[in-house]
Amino acid sequence: MGYSECTGRIGGLPRRVGAAIMHGLATPPSPQKAVKMLEITVIPVEGYQRVCRGIDPESGLHAIIAVHNTVLGPALGGMRMWPYASEEEALTDVKRLSRGMTYKASCAGLNLGGGKSVIIGDPKNKSKEMFEAMGMFVESFQGSYITAEDVNTKVEDMAIVNTVTEYVVGLAGKSDNPSPKTAWGCYLGLKAAAEEKFGSPDLKGLTVALEGAGSVGRVYADLIAKEGGKIIAADIKEKAANRVAESTGGSVVSPDEIRSIDCDVYAPCALGGSVNDETIANLKARVICGAANNQLLRPEHGEKLRERGVLYAPDYVVNAGGLINVYHELVPGGYKEEAAMAQMDKIRQNLLQIFQLAREEGICTAVAADRFGEARVLTAMEQAKA
Ligand SMILES: NC(=O)c1ccc[n+]([C@@H]2O[C@H](COP(=O)([O-])OP(=O)(O)OC[C@H]3O[C@@H](n4cnc5c(N)ncnc54)[C@H](O)[C@@H]3O)[C@@H](O)[C@H]2O)c1
């Protein structure tokens, strides 16, 4: 998929963001707090709309912002802080993540593009000055990139970013913690997967192996259990797994056992890459549906799952609940929880369409999801050209 620099409107929202989308939604920036020494250089990357390096020697900021595509709307994606071993490693990650956001937003039917930012460094070295510099960096994209919290950044960090730029969402007092919404989306996704694989959306009697009993996993587990599903939980933090077992009436196994346990559904809610050669060889589950990003270690694992008769509910379709929720901060009139929740059913509907596409075309669901997401972007790009 290529990119285009967008200046018009599509689907009711400005593609190159502008004041309208943010109107009245964010605290006005305080320009006096702007960091003066920020050096911004463009990193040319084919297929990406704009990738830049931002360096602020004063605060020690070394960051990259990647905007993959804004044809459907401004690129929204979190700000991650990670001790990458090199800038190259950070660039690879931010490219992969921002591209993923394009597909996630497109599949969810949102008027948003794909973008992401990464700060290279140990989260222990966070500072107010660093997030102010980061705010300047975000601001330099003039609204074509909107940021939010992500791995190792918090709502409080975003509040500092917001003193410099209005292009930040997920602030306290607005759409709030996305995890319960992500969990709700996973639950709806699982109902779609159950309908496809087991012939009914009813989760009663299904055994779900939950890997990762964190913010999303524990809420997801509760929702499944409430409908009569049985939970087997695993977490590297034993306490977290025990807590889920207690609240759901389920059981606990070790993280080493969870991927090969006897169950109907494997729900990866910890880290990416858990669906790999070894997992696929030992998996008893017939459905994979969880919140973790980048569940397939390599793209060919999608096809391997299909060959083994395992239905994979593509991660970025299933875990879009948080994005749908935060998107509602940007719509005219501001965030309304009911409106955000109403849009979540899109996850279920989209999955059913993706499963059908995969069935009809004889392709794996991961490829079907990419095609599904790409179709909307390509149509918008054609319209933009016309
Ligand atoms: N929070 C959201 O709204 C959201 C949205 C989209 C995607 N996701 C993705 O969903 C996943 C879970 O997110 P979260 O917010 O619940 O994170 P979290 O950090 O709250 O929970 C993750 C849990 O997984 C556990 N864990 C880590 N490695 C493990 C392993 N090898 N085996 C078993 N457990 C392990 C951790 O101890 C932790 O309890 C992440 O991959 C995240 O990127 C989250």
PDBQT file of the ligand as one rigid body, heavy atoms in Angstrom, charges set to zero:
ROOT
HETATM    1  N1  LIG A 401      -4.808  -2.063  26.816  1.00  0.00    +0.000 N 
HETATM    2  C1  LIG A 401      -5.417  -1.905  25.657  1.00  0.00    +0.000 C 
HETATM    3  O1  LIG A 401      -6.422  -1.195  25.528  1.00  0.00    +0.000 OA
HETATM    4  C2  LIG A 401      -4.893  -2.641  24.454  1.00  0.00    +0.000 A 
HETATM    5  C3  LIG A 401      -5.377  -2.294  23.190  1.00  0.00    +0.000 A 
HETATM    6  C4  LIG A 401      -4.919  -3.010  22.079  1.00  0.00    +0.000 A 
HETATM    7  C5  LIG A 401      -3.980  -4.023  22.245  1.00  0.00    +0.000 A 
HETATM    8  N2  LIG A 401      -3.528  -4.320  23.489  1.00  0.00    +0.000 N 
HETATM    9  C6  LIG A 401      -2.550  -5.409  23.633  1.00  0.00    +0.000 C 
HETATM   10  O2  LIG A 401      -3.107  -6.410  24.469  1.00  0.00    +0.000 OA
HETATM   11  C7  LIG A 401      -2.090  -7.013  25.265  1.00  0.00    +0.000 C 
HETATM   12  C8  LIG A 401      -2.454  -6.906  26.742  1.00  0.00    +0.000 C 
HETATM   13  O3  LIG A 401      -2.580  -5.544  27.075  1.00  0.00    +0.000 OA
HETATM   14  P1  LIG A 401      -2.795  -5.088  28.588  1.00  0.00    +0.000 P 
HETATM   15  O4  LIG A 401      -3.098  -3.649  28.546  1.00  0.00    +0.000 OA
HETATM   16  O5  LIG A 401      -3.720  -6.032  29.257  1.00  0.00    +0.000 OA
HETATM   17  O6  LIG A 401      -1.333  -5.298  29.170  1.00  0.00    +0.000 OA
HETATM   18  P2  LIG A 401      -0.927  -5.597  30.690  1.00  0.00    +0.000 P 
HETATM   19  O7  LIG A 401       0.518  -5.266  30.774  1.00  0.00    +0.000 OA
HETATM   20  O8  LIG A 401      -1.880  -4.972  31.641  1.00  0.00    +0.000 OA
HETATM   21  O9  LIG A 401      -1.128  -7.182  30.819  1.00  0.00    +0.000 OA
HETATM   22  C9  LIG A 401      -0.308  -8.109  30.199  1.00  0.00    +0.000 C 
HETATM   23  C10 LIG A 401      -0.172  -9.286  31.130  1.00  0.00    +0.000 C 
HETATM   24  O10 LIG A 401       0.544 -10.311  30.462  1.00  0.00    +0.000 OA
HETATM   25  C11 LIG A 401       1.445 -10.897  31.380  1.00  0.00    +0.000 C 
HETATM   26  N3  LIG A 401       2.495 -11.586  30.636  1.00  0.00    +0.000 N 
HETATM   27  C12 LIG A 401       3.594 -11.059  30.032  1.00  0.00    +0.000 A 
HETATM   28  N4  LIG A 401       4.290 -12.019  29.408  1.00  0.00    +0.000 NA
HETATM   29  C13 LIG A 401       3.628 -13.185  29.633  1.00  0.00    +0.000 A 
HETATM   30  C14 LIG A 401       3.832 -14.517  29.233  1.00  0.00    +0.000 A 
HETATM   31  N5  LIG A 401       4.883 -14.880  28.491  1.00  0.00    +0.000 N 
HETATM   32  N6  LIG A 401       2.942 -15.454  29.624  1.00  0.00    +0.000 NA
HETATM   33  C15 LIG A 401       1.880 -15.125  30.380  1.00  0.00    +0.000 A 
HETATM   34  N7  LIG A 401       1.627 -13.866  30.769  1.00  0.00    +0.000 NA
HETATM   35  C16 LIG A 401       2.487 -12.913  30.416  1.00  0.00    +0.000 A 
HETATM   36  C17 LIG A 401       1.906  -9.765  32.261  1.00  0.00    +0.000 C 
HETATM   37  O11 LIG A 401       2.421 -10.224  33.499  1.00  0.00    +0.000 OA
HETATM   38  C18 LIG A 401       0.615  -8.973  32.417  1.00  0.00    +0.000 C 
HETATM   39  O12 LIG A 401      -0.125  -9.375  33.550  1.00  0.00    +0.000 OA
HETATM   40  C19 LIG A 401      -0.787  -6.302  24.885  1.00  0.00    +0.000 C 
HETATM   41  O13 LIG A 401      -0.153  -7.048  23.879  1.00  0.00    +0.000 OA
HETATM   42  C20 LIG A 401      -1.266  -4.986  24.321  1.00  0.00    +0.000 C 
HETATM   43  O14 LIG A 401      -0.354  -4.454  23.379  1.00  0.00    +0.000 OA
HETATM   44  C21 LIG A 401      -3.953  -3.663  24.600  1.00  0.00    +0.000 A 
ENDROOT
TORSDOF 0
